[in-house]
Amino acid sequence: MSDPSHPEPLRKQNHPRALAARAKRRAEAEAAGVDAAFISDLVERFYEGIRTDAVLGPIFARHIADWPPHLARMKAFWRSILHNSAEFSGNPMQRHAAVHEAGSELGEAEFARWLRLFYATCEALAAERGLDRAAARQVNERARMIADSLLTGIATREHGLTAARAGDGLPKP
Ligand code: HEM
């Protein structure tokens, strides 16, 4: 039961400083052309490519039966990353480890392939929209950082701390 004499503490993500930082991040991304419409098209186009990829397509097909909710989730994820929108709550590390442990190899080769497709999609879309190359690069840098941490997490679960630099060989944008 909530006690009115002890109001709920302000959630961290709703703190005025957090709100201001989030608004600033979003405004900067939008000014560079990385707005919600760009993110939506990027996600749609990237997963269209993924689904027909000879290596990655079958992995996704094994785990995702219903694509529209996955795409909606991925758009919220990328808005959280690029606009700091704090609207995504999930557990990517746990989900990818589970995919790997269920028998779909998620190692350096697979993450490198994922990244190359992501970079190419993002660069092509940015060029079509007349965005600065630096804007696409920033998006791609974020993808690489996340891929690195997912790969490192999976490798560390499997091989212990000797795998701590697992992502070093991933392609750079
Ligand atoms: C080898 C590369 C990758 C493969 C094969 C892969 C595959 C998958 C699959 C099958 C799922 C659905 C899991 C489930 O719902 O049970 C998933 C979810 C997801 N993936 Fe990936 N992924 C890869 C790399 C990445 C990277 C690099 C990112 C981010 C930059 C990413 C972001 C996500 C997110 C945010 C989710 C949703 C997690 C959640 O619901 O908590 N994935 N991925």
Residues whose N, C-alpha, C, O or C-beta is under 5 A from the ligand:
A	BS01	HEM	I59 F60 H63 F77 G90 N91 P92 R95 V99 L106 E110 F111 W114 A143 I146 A147
